Amino acid sequence: MGDERNWVLANELCQRIDSIGTRSARAATAELAADLDAIRRIALANGITPALPVVHALEAALAVGQRGPMIADGLSLLRDAVRCGRDDARTGAAFAAACAIRLAG
């Protein structure tokens, strides 16, 4: 995938993430989970693997009723994962570890 396409895709995903953030306080959990699932599918299809553990952690946090700062922090981490430009196992592990620390609750 070319750099321009990467930039366009990352921007699209970040717009989706921002939309979730804007609606996270009032939207139904199922709606937010569906939006996160769409991000997961796009990321997986395009090799943006560092985003996958972050999406999983956010879904788990939403499932137990988390909202507010914890979700906002997770969405920030998801933006970082989308924009990092790497897809190796070490990067994925680093984002998974960050989730374990930042989204533990």
C-alpha positions as CSV (number, residue, x, y, z in Angstrom):
1,M,0.0,0.0,0.0
2,G,1.4,3.4,-1.0
3,D,2.1,6.2,1.5
4,E,-0.7,8.3,0.2
5,R,-3.2,5.5,0.5
6,N,-1.9,4.8,4.1
7,W,-2.4,8.5,5.0
8,V,-6.0,8.5,3.5
9,L,-6.9,5.3,5.3
10,A,-5.4,6.4,8.6
11,N,-7.4,9.7,8.3
12,E,-10.6,7.8,7.6
13,L,-10.0,5.6,10.6
14,C,-9.2,8.5,12.8
15,Q,-12.4,10.2,11.8
16,R,-14.3,7.1,12.8
17,I,-12.5,7.1,16.1
18,D,-13.3,10.7,16.7
19,S,-16.9,10.0,16.0
20,I,-16.9,7.3,18.6
21,G,-15.3,9.7,21.1
22,T,-17.9,12.4,20.4
23,R,-20.8,9.9,20.9
24,S,-19.3,7.7,23.6
25,A,-21.1,9.3,26.6
26,R,-24.6,9.0,25.1
27,A,-24.6,6.2,22.5
28,A,-25.7,2.7,23.2
29,T,-22.9,0.2,23.9
30,A,-24.0,-2.0,21.0
31,E,-23.7,1.0,18.6
32,L,-20.2,1.8,19.8
33,A,-19.2,-1.8,19.6
34,A,-20.4,-2.0,16.0
35,D,-18.4,1.0,15.1
36,L,-15.3,-0.5,16.8
37,D,-15.9,-3.8,14.9
38,A,-15.9,-1.8,11.6
39,I,-12.6,-0.2,12.5
40,R,-11.2,-3.7,13.4
41,R,-12.3,-5.1,10.0
42,I,-10.8,-2.2,8.1
43,A,-7.6,-2.4,10.1
44,L,-7.3,-6.2,9.6
45,A,-8.0,-6.0,5.9
46,N,-5.3,-3.3,5.5
47,G,-2.5,-4.7,7.8
48,I,-3.0,-2.2,10.6
49,T,-2.5,-4.9,13.1
50,P,-1.4,-2.7,16.1
51,A,-5.0,-1.4,16.2
52,L,-6.5,-4.9,16.8
53,P,-5.5,-5.3,20.5
54,V,-6.7,-1.8,21.2
55,V,-10.1,-2.4,19.7
56,H,-10.4,-5.6,21.7
57,A,-9.5,-3.8,24.9
58,L,-12.0,-1.0,24.2
59,E,-14.8,-3.5,23.4
60,A,-14.0,-5.2,26.7
61,A,-14.1,-1.9,28.6
62,L,-17.4,-1.0,27.1
63,A,-18.8,-4.4,27.8
64,V,-18.3,-3.9,31.6
65,G,-19.8,-0.4,31.5
66,Q,-16.8,1.8,31.2
67,R,-17.2,5.3,29.8
68,G,-15.6,8.6,30.2
69,P,-11.9,9.1,30.6
70,M,-11.0,5.4,30.3
71,I,-12.7,5.2,26.9
72,A,-11.2,8.5,25.8
73,D,-7.8,7.3,26.7
74,G,-8.3,4.1,24.8
75,L,-9.5,6.0,21.8
76,S,-6.3,8.1,21.9
77,L,-4.3,4.9,22.0
78,L,-6.3,3.6,19.1
79,R,-5.4,6.7,17.1
80,D,-1.8,6.2,17.9
81,A,-2.0,2.5,16.7
82,V,-3.7,3.5,13.5
83,R,-1.1,6.2,12.7
84,C,2.1,4.4,13.8
85,G,2.8,3.0,10.3
86,R,4.1,-0.3,11.5
87,D,2.6,-3.8,11.5
88,D,5.2,-6.1,13.1
89,A,4.6,-8.4,16.0
90,R,6.6,-6.2,18.5
91,T,4.5,-3.2,17.7
92,G,1.3,-5.1,18.2
93,A,2.7,-6.4,21.5
94,A,3.6,-2.9,22.6
95,F,0.1,-1.7,22.0
96,A,-1.4,-4.7,23.7
97,A,0.8,-3.9,26.8
98,A,-0.2,-0.3,26.7
99,C,-3.8,-1.4,26.8
100,A,-3.2,-3.6,29.8
101,I,-1.8,-0.6,31.6
102,R,-3.9,2.3,30.4
103,L,-7.3,0.5,30.2
104,A,-7.0,-1.6,33.4
105,G,-9.9,-0.8,35.5
